[in-house]
């Protein structure tokens, strides 16, 4: 309905202008035109200040309905009075159309601007503008036909009918919910009704005001030159109305063709600065042609081209420039800029026209020269407005981020934009010692071959303690041991020690580390863990190698490389990247992200495994994070951080602002692939903490188990696997045999998978497992070493175990068994809560299988 209403408004403006000009020029000489234009400009300034206050206090819809009602009443009054005072009505109609027409159009676009977010507005504005151009065609055609079928006064009644249609159309435009809701703790702004003139202190709004004022001055000068040429050729009366009507019709038809063929594509492909700059560019070229070949043809072509561009691409781009502004700021200033500065520019143009008429007979050439100068002065504004638009988008995203209350349970959405490390994905880097890239061994450095042999033997032995001893005390002389330490990154029991040792020599061994990372035959786990080692190297070589690592086929490796690369960039201010290489990497990653988005679609009712959907959705989050991390290598990071956070919002307006910012700053070779991908995907899932994600995964496993006929042993193995994924080094489940009062191990995942060892059958009350069962009390500790209830102290110390959690499995006061796990890191409260939930699920799975 908005497009139809836009069409009605533009039809009324086009037809109204034709009627206005015909009535006035039929009653007065053309020399009086600048005077009435100046009076209209003064009245508009007064009117717009009043309307701005109304817009600050009331919603645009209410103000627009009031304006339609006022305009309708005036049209009927003018129709009734035209028989008594034709010249007075001619002036009244001119002032009416010149004052209220632009105000109504501005109020309508204010309403539209508040209906859409900045990104959605691109398509919506193009569609609504197309409706407006169709209305322009109908308005021009209607005025032309009316000039031959009815007298000029009767067209006032037709305009009143169009006015009524627009009023009904405004009522039919659906109301939208507010874009964002303030938090409960947010204090109201100290000045709810901001001053329109005060708001113009912002450079962005000042540039908009200058753009409108200079454009209006150019339009007024062109209109005078054009009107003078037409009047000289056609005189007054019906012929004059017919020419103006046909001219308006021609402009509208050309506008429609341009809008339908290029409107939508141009809005998506070209920047707003290009749309703004095209108008003064056309005027410069057309004005130069008009100076060389003055006359009706040149002035008609220039005026027509200016109106076509202004009514189509320029208008669409201009309205989009308001979308990032906060609603109160927009309501207070838009009418003032749209109409007030437009009228001010018109007054300036009219004053120049009056001065030229009074001073010289060859005034039209002088005025055309002034138009060219104004157009040249407007061109630099396009670039400034582009920068201001990007800044306004960033400010709006920042406001939205501050307005969202912090969720204490939510994990950070993106590591690359935050200093907190997600230690479940890549362990915290322990910086033992850093060496500069140009570090050289001292002159007294001598290779101790015997010590080197002992180190190699220790690293290659199968004894974990010997391996750990060989990985301690590293320095520059340990470089020959690097290839062996790299291999140990694949060993679960010693990979932390291997990583710590490699940190010491990482700067000197960057080449060896990169060779292993980029070798596709290297073990996957080695390729995934090497980036965390390279993260301590603030060198161009490490950065270039990590960028090459983003070509790996495995997402986990690419993700680790990207996180490490961002740490390297943060440390090394002199690190630079070839833009072409980054864009090539981004294109490849966009293709892979598109695949991840398609895999995350869990809307199919026939999805066989809900677990896969959860994994895919988390993969989507990290894929998008990877993309934004890469983009930060060539674009400003703070804006991307705000944009990334905005894409995670459920609020459509905040997401649209983020998408619009991205579309504005993205290189053209990436825009066409990335924007549609993110636009169609909806809100990006949050990158959740591993414990929270895996808790949801276990819920999915339980749901699947309830619906499946898998043997109990397989179900228990799945549960244990989920616990290992949460961070457990070893997870086991025992079921209780009430007859023999013994606990039988049924599943073991992690460090050991056998179930027939010394803990295979545990009598009730014996060992820690039997005690948990007999007392039906959980046993949880983050200090395994030194806990008297855990007798295997030597084994726990050797394996580096830190935490233990054991839970009795009870359903309706009936003992079902015990679940227990060991971990090599402390178990957080969140993880323990998830483990307790899993324990309850396991108990019900056993009860269901044995009942």
N, C-alpha and C positions, 0 to 999 in steps of 0.2 A: 504493500500500500504506500510505502514511502516513495517508491519510484513514481507511482501515479500522482501523488501529491506534488512531488517535485515537478512533474510535467505540467500540472495545473498552474503552479506558481510561475514557472518560466513562460508558459503560454500567456498568462496575464501580463507579465512584464513586457514581453515582445509586442503583444497587441496593444497594451496600454501605452507603450512608448510611441507606437505608430499613431494612435489616436491623439496622444498628447502633443506630438510634434505637428500633426496635421491641424488640430484645433488652434494651436498657438500661432503657427506660421500663416494660417488663413486669416487671422485677426490682427497680426502685428508684423512689422518689417523684421527682416532677419537681424538687423542691427540691435534689436531689443533682446535677442536671444541670450547674449552674455549676461545681461542684467537679471533676467529671470533665473538663469542658472546660478548666479551669485546669491540671490535671495533664497533659492531652494537649498543652497549649501548652508547658509546661515540657519535656516529653519531645521535642517537636518542635524546640525551640531547641537542645537537645543533639544531636539527630540531624542537624539541618541544618548545624551546624558541622562535623560529621564528614563529611557528604556534600560540603560545599564543598571540603574538603581532597581528597577523592577526585576531584572534578570538576577540580581544579587539576592533578592528577597524571595522570588518565586521561581518555580521550575519553568524551563523554556516552553513546555507544552501549554501552560496556562497563559503565558505572555503571548504566544503565537495565536491562540484562539481569540484573545482580546483584540489583537491587531487585525485579524480577519474580520471580526465583527465591526470594528471601527471603519475599516476600508469599505465594507459593504454598505454601511449606512451613508458614508460620504458619496459613493457612486450613485446611489439612488437620489440623494439630495441634489447632486450636480445634474442629473438627468432631468429632474423636475424644474431646475432653475435655468436651464440653457435657453429656453424660449424667451426669458425675460431679460437676461444680460449675457449674450453670447461671449463678449470679450472677457467679462468677469469670470465666467465659467471656464474659459480657455486658460486663464491664469490659474484658477483653482485646480483644474485637472492636472496642469503641468506640475504645480507644487505638490499635489496629492501623490501623483505617480513618482515624482522625483524623491519625495521624502519617505513615504511609507513603503514603496516597492523594495528598496534595498534593505530596510529594517525588517520587513517580513522575511526576505530571503535569508538574512543573517540569523534571525530567530529560528527559522526552519533548520539551518545547518547546525545551530547550537543543539537543537533537539537530536539531530542525527549523530552528532559527535558524542553525545552522552549515551547513545544506544550501543556503540561498538567499541571494542578495544582497538588499539592502533593497527594491529596486523589484519584483523578481520575487516577493518574499515577500508583497506585498500580495495578489496573486491566489492564491498558494499557501496563505497562512494562511487566507484566506476559504474556500478549498476544503477544507482540512483541518478547519477549524472546523465546516463543514457536516457532515463525517463525524462529528465529535464530537457535534453535536446529534442526528444520527440515532441514534448510540449511546445518547444520553440517553433518547430515546424508547423504544428497545428495552430499555434497562435498567429504566426505570420500568414498562413493560408487563410485562417478565419478573418483576419483583419483585411486582407486583400479582397476576399469575396464580399465582405461586408461593405467595402468601399463602393462596390458596383450594385449591390442589392438594397442596401439601407442607407439612410443618412448617417452622418458622423455621430450625431447625438444618440442614436439608437444603440450604437456599439457600447455605450456606457452601461446599458442594461445587460448586454452579453457579458461584459466584464464582471458585473455583479453576480451573474450566474456562475461564472468560473470561480469567483471568490467563495461562493457558498460550497461548491464542490471541494475546494481546498480545505475549508473548515471541517467538512465531514471526513475528508481523508486524514486530517490531523487527529481527529478523535479515534479513527480506526487503527492508527499506528500502535502496535502493542507496547505496553509499558514494560520496562525492563527492571529487574531487581538492581539495587545499588551494586556498584562494581566491587566495593570492599566495605567491610564492616569494621569500625574501630574496636579495639580491644576494650574489655570491660574496665580496665584500669586506666585507659587513656583519658587525659584531661581534655576538655573541649578547647578549641583554639581560642586564644585571647581575643581575636577580632574576627568574628564569623563573617561579617560583610566587609570584605576588603575593598579599598578604594580603587576605582578604575584607573584614575590617573596615577595613584601610588603603585599599582601593579606594573605600570609601563616603565618603571625604573629598571626592570629586568632587560638586559641587552637583547635577548631573543625577541621579546614583545616589541621593543623599540624598532628593531629591524623589520618586523612584520608591519608595524605602523608606517614606517618610511616606504616600504614596498607598496602598500596600498595607496598612500598619498601621492607618490610619484606616478604610479599607474593611473590614478584618477586624473591627475593633471594632464598626462599624455592623452587620455581618452577624451577629456574635455576639449583640448586643442584640435584633435583629429575630428571630433564631432562638429566643431564650428566650421572647420575648413570644408568638411564633407557637406554640411547643411547649406553653406553658402554656395557651393558649386551646384547642388541640386536645385535650390531655389532660383538661381540664375537661369537654369535650364528649363524648369517646369512651371515657374510662377507659383500660384496658389490654387486651392480648391481640390476637387476629387483627384485630379492628376497627381498632385503632390502626395495625397494619401495613398494612391495606388503605387507610386514609386517606393515610398517608404515601406509599404506593406510587402511589395515584392522583394525589396532589399532585405527586409527582416526574414522573409520566407527563404530567400537564397542562403542567407547566413545560417539559418536553422537547419536547412537541408545539408549544407556542407558540414555543419557541426555534428549532425547525426551520423553522417558517413564516417567522419573522423573518429567519433566516439565509438561506433560499432566496430570499426576495423582495427583501430589502434588503442582505444581507451584501456581495455583490460590488460592487453599485452604490455603496453607502455608503462602502466602503473606497476606491473610486476618486474619488468626488465630494467627500466631506467630509474635512476635516482630522482628524488624530488627536486634537487638542484637543477637537473636538466630540464624538467618541466617548467620550472620558474624562469630559467634563462632563455628558453625558446621565444617567449613573448617579446622581450626587449630586442632580441636578435632579429625577429621579423620586422619590428618597427624601424630598426636601424636600416635594414636593407630596403624596406618599402619607402621610408622617408627619403633616402638618397635617390630612389627612382622618382619620387614625387617632386623633388627639387629639380631633377634633370628634365622631367616631362610633366609639368603641372597641368591640371585639368580635371574634369569630372571622372574620367576613367581611372587615373592613377589614385585619386583620393578615394574613389569607391572601392578599388581593389585593396588599398591599404587599410581603410576602415573595416572592410569586410574580413580581411585576414586577421586583423587585431581582435575583432569580436569573436571570430571562430575559435582562435586559440584561447582567448580569455574565458569563453563559455565552456570549454571542454577540458583539455589537459591541464591548463593553468588552474582552472577552478578546482578540479579534483585534487591537484597537488596542494593548492593553497588550503583547502579544508583539512587535509591530512596534517598540515603543520600544527593544527590546534589539538590533535588527538592526545599527545602526551601530557597536556596541561592538566593540572588539578581542577576539578569541576568549579570550585568557587572562583579560582583565578580566571577560568575560561568564561564563566558567566559574567564576571565583572568587566572583562576587557573586550570580548569578541564583538559586541555590537558597537562599542566605541571605535574599534579599529576598522571593522567592516564598513560602517556607515559614517562615523564621525571623521575619520581621517580620509575616507573616500570623498566626503563632501568638502573637507578642507582642501584636498588636492583639486577637486573640481572648482572650488572658489579661486584657487591660485591660477588654474588654467583659464578660467573665465576672465580674471583680472588681466592676465597677459593678452587675451584676445581683445578685450576692450581697449587696452593701451595701444595695441597694434592697429586697431581700427581707427582710433583717434589720431595716431601719429602719422600713418602712411597709407597710401592707397594700395601698395603692393604688400599688404599685410599677410597674405596667405603663405608666401615663401618664407617670411620671417617666422611665422608660427610653425611651419613644417621643420625649419631648422631647429627651433626650440624643442620640438618633439624628439628629434634625433639626439640632441644633447641629453634630454631626460632619459632616454632609453640607454644611452651609454653609461650614464650614472647608475642605472639600475643593475647592470650586469654583475658588478662585484658583490651585490647583496645576495645573489643566489648561493655563492659559496659560504658566506657567513650564516645564512639561514640553514644550510645543510649542517654545519657544525653545531649551531644552536639546537636543531632538531635532535641530533644524536645526544647532545648534552641533556635535553629535556627528557628523552627516553631513559637515560641513565638515572636521572633524578627521580623519575616516577618509579623505576624498579627499586631504587634505594628506599623510597618512601614505603613501597609495598613490603619490602623486606623488614623494615622497622615496625610496620603495623602488624606483622604476624607474630603472635606471642610465642616465646621459646617453649618448645616441648622438651621437658627434662628427660623423657624416655626415648627421644628420637636421636638417632646417630647422625653424625655429620654427613651432609649430602655429597661432598666432594673433597677428597683429600688434597687435590691439587690446589684448591683455593683456601685451604686451612692448614695450620701448622700442626694440628693433632694427627698423630699417626694411627692408622688402622692396623694394629699389630697382629691381627688374625690373618691378614692377607700377606703382608711383608713385615717380618719381625723388626722390632726397633733396632736401629743401627747403633751399635756401640762403638763410638769413635775412640779407639785405643791410641791411635797416633796417626797424624797426617804428614805426608811427605810432599814437597813441591815437585812439579813435573821436571824441574831442572836439577833435582837433587842428584848428587853423584857420590859414589862410595869414596871414603877417605883414602889417602895414599897408603895408610897402614892396613888397609883391608886385605886380608889374606884368606883364601878359601881353606877352611878346615875340612879336608876330605873325610876324615874319620867321623867328625861330627855330622857331616852331610850324609854319610852312609847310614849312621844310626837314625837320622831323621827319616830317610827313605824307608828303611826297614820298619820303623815304627808306623809310618803312614800306610804302608802296604800290608801290615799285619792284620790279623783278624781279631786281635785283642783290643777292645774299645779303650781300655785304660792306657795302653801303649800309644794308640792313636791320639788320645787327648794330650798325653805328655809331649808327643812330637809336634803338637800344634800350639804349644805355649812358648813364650819368650821369643817370638819372631822379631827379626830386624832385617836390614838390607841384605845381610848375608844369607837369608833364607829364600832368596829369589829362586834358586834351583829347585826348591820344593813346591813351587806354585802349581805345576801340572798335577802333582799328586793330591794337593789340597783341593784343587778344583774337583777331582773325582770324588772326594769325600763329601762334597756338597750334596751328593745323592744319598748319603747315609743318614737315616733319621736320627740315629743316636749321637752323631758327632757333627752334624751340619752346622750347628750354632758355633761350635769351636772352630770349625774350618772357616766359616765366614769371618769370625773375629780375627783369626790369623791373617786372612787375606786382606782385611782392611789395612793392616800395617804396611803392606807392600803394594797396595792397589795402584798407587800413582806410578810406581815403577814397573808394575806388571800389567798395565792397562792393555797392552797389545795381546798378551796371552789370554787375559780374561775376555777380550772382545773376540778373539779367535774361537774360543769355546762357545761364546754366546751365539755367534753368527754361523757356527757349523751345524747344519741341519741334522747331522748324525749324532750330535751330542745328546745325551739323555735329556728328556723333557724337564725333569726336576732340576737338573743342573742349569739349563737355560733359564728356568724360572727364577732361580736363586742368585744367579750372577749379577743381575741388575742392582740388587741390594748392596753388593760389594762395590760396584762402580759408583754408587751414589755418593761416596765420599770424595770422588775425584773431580775437583773443580777445574777441569781442563777441556779444551776444545776437542781433543781427540776422543775423550770419553763421551762427550755430548754427541759427536758425529756417529760414533759407534752405536750408542743407544738409539739414535734416530734410525739407523739401519736395522736395528733389532725390531723395529715396528713393522717390519715385513714378515715376521715369523708367522707361520700358519696357525699357531696356538694362541688363542686370545689371552690366556693367563700370562704368557711370556710378553706379549705386547703390553698388557696392562702393567706388569712389573717394570718394563722398560720405560714406559711413560712416566710412572711415578718417580723412578730414579732420575730420569731426565729433568724433571721439574726441580728436583733437589739440586742437581748439578747446576742448572741455570740460576737458581737462587744464590748459589755460592760464587759463581763466576760471572762478574758483571761484563767481562769482555767477550763472552761467548756469543757468537752470531751464527745464523743459519741461512742457507740459500733459500730464498722464498720459493723458487721453483721446486726444490726438493720437498719442502714442507707441504706445498699444495699437492704434489704428486702423492705423498704419503696420506694426506687427508682424503683425496679421492678414493684411494684404495680402502681406507678405513670406513668411509661413508658407505661403500658397497657392502662391507661386512656388517656394518650397523644395520643396514636395511634388512639383511638376512636375520639378524638378531631380533629386530622388530617383528618380522613375520613369524618367527618361532615363538614369540611371546604371546601370540593371539590364543587365548585359552577359551574363546567363546564357543568352541565346538562341543556340543553335548556328548559326542562320542570320544572325547579325549580319554585315552586308556590309562594315563598315569598323571594325576594332578601334581606329583612331585616335579615333573618336567616343566610344567607351566611356571611353578615358583622359581625354579632355577633360571629359566629363560627370562623372566621378568627382572631378576636381579642382574642378569647378564646385560639386559638392555640399559639399566642404570649405569653400569660401569662402561659400557660401550659409548654412551653419550658423554660420560666423564672423560673418556679418552679423547673424543673428538674436541671437546672444549679445551683440554690440556694442549692439544696440538695447535688449535687456533690461537692460544695465548702466546705461541712462539712468533706470530706475525701480527697479532692484534692486541689492543690495549687490554690488560688482564682484569682490571677492576670492573670494567663494563661487562666482560664475559662472565665474571663471577656473579654479578647481579642477574645477568641473563640466564645463567645456568640455574640459579635458585628460582627464578621466575618460572622456568619451564616445569619445575616440580610442583607448582601451585595448582590446586583444583579450580581456583578463581580464573574464569576465562579471560577477564580483562587483564590480569597480571600476566597470564601466559601470552596473551596477544601483544602486550607491550614488549615482552621479551623477544617474541618472534619478529616484531617490527624493527627492534634495535638490531637484531641479527641480520635481517634482510638489508638494512641500511648500511652496515659496516662490512658485510661479507664480500670477499672478492667475487667478481662476476662469474669466474669459472667454477665456483663452489655453490653459488646461490641457488641455481636451478635444481641441484640435486639434494641439498641439505634442507632447504626451507620446506618443500613439500613433504619430506620425510618426517620432520618434526611437527608440521602442522596437522598431518593426518593421524599421527600416533596418539594424540591426546596427552594428558599429563604424564611426564616421565616418572616412573617409579623411583622412590627414594633408594639411595644406596644404604642399605641397612647394615647394622652391626652383624657379624657372623652369628653370634649367639641368638639374636632375634630372628634372623633368617632361618637358622636351622631348627629353632623351636617350631616355626611354622611348617618347616619341611616334615618334622616328625609327626605333626598333626595330620599332614597329608598322608603320611605313611600309615598312621593308625586308621584313617578313614578308608584307605585302600584295603587294609587288612580286614576291616569289618565286612567289606564287600567281596573279599576273595576267599578261595578255599585252599590257600597255601598252607603247607604243614607248619606247625608251631615253631619248629626249629628255624625255618626260613624267616618267619616273622620276627623272631627274637634276634636273628642275625642282622636284620634290617635296622632294628632299634639300636643295637650295639654300634652299627656303622654310623648312624646318626650321632650318637654320643661321641664317637671318635672324631667326627666332623666338627663337633662343638669344641674340641680341644683335648679330648681324652687321649692318652697314649695307649691305654688298655681298658676295654669295657667288657664285662662278663655278666651273664645272667644264670642264676641257679633256680631250679624249681623244687618245691618242697614235696617230699614223699611222706605223707602223714603216717603211713603204715610202719615204715622203718625209721621214721623221725630223722631223715637225712636229707641234705640239700644236694641235688645233682646238677652239675654244670651242663647247660644245654647250648650255650653260645659264647664265643670268645672272639673278639675282633681287636686288632691293633698289634701290639708288640708280639703277642702270642695268639695262635689260632687253635691250638690243641685244647681238648676238653677232658683229657684222660690223665692229667698229671696229679700231683699230690693234693691239689684242690678240686679234683674232679668230683669227689664225694666228701661232703663236710657234715659231720654229725651236728645235730641241733645243739647249740650252746658251745661248740668248739670253734677255736680260732675266731678271728674278727667277723667272718661271714656268719658263723653259727651264732655268735653273740648278738649280732644285728637282728637275726631271725628270732631268737628266743626272747629278746627284750622288746622286739618290734619298735626299735628306736633308731633313727638314722644316725650315722656317724660321718661327720664332715670335718675336714681339717685342711688348712693351707700350709701346714708345717708337718709334713710326713716324718722328716728327720727329727727324732726326739720324741715322737708320739709313742707312749708306752703301749698303746693298744694296737700298734702295727709292729709285729715282731720282726718282719723282714727288713731290718734297718740297713744291713750291709748291701742287700740287693737294691733297695730303694736309692741308696746313695750312689751306687755304681751306675744305675740307669738315669740318675738325675731327676728322680721323681719328687715333686713338690707338694702335690695336693691329692687328697683321697676323698671320695664321696660314696657312701653305701646306704641304700634305702631298702627297708623291708617292703615286700609286695603284698598288700593286704586288700581284700575285697570283702565287705560285710563281716569284718572281724575274723575272716578266715585267711590264714597265711598261705600265700601262693608261691613265695620264693624270695630271692634277694637279687638286686642289681647293684653292681659296684664298678667303680672306675678309678684309675690313677691318671694323673696329668703332670706334665713337666712345667706347668706354669700355674699360678694361682687361679682359682676359680672365682669369678666375680659373682656378686649376688644375682645378677641377671641370668648368668649361666646356671647357677645352682637352682634358681626358680624353674628354669626350663628343664633341668634334669629331674626335679621332683615331679614335674608334669609328665615327663616321659615315663617315670617309674609307675605312676598311676595308670598310664596307658598300657604298660607291659603287664601289670597285674590283671587288668581286665582282659587282655589278650589271652593270658594263661587260663583264667577262669572260664572264658568262653570256649577254649579248646578242650578243656578237661571236663566240662559239665555235660 
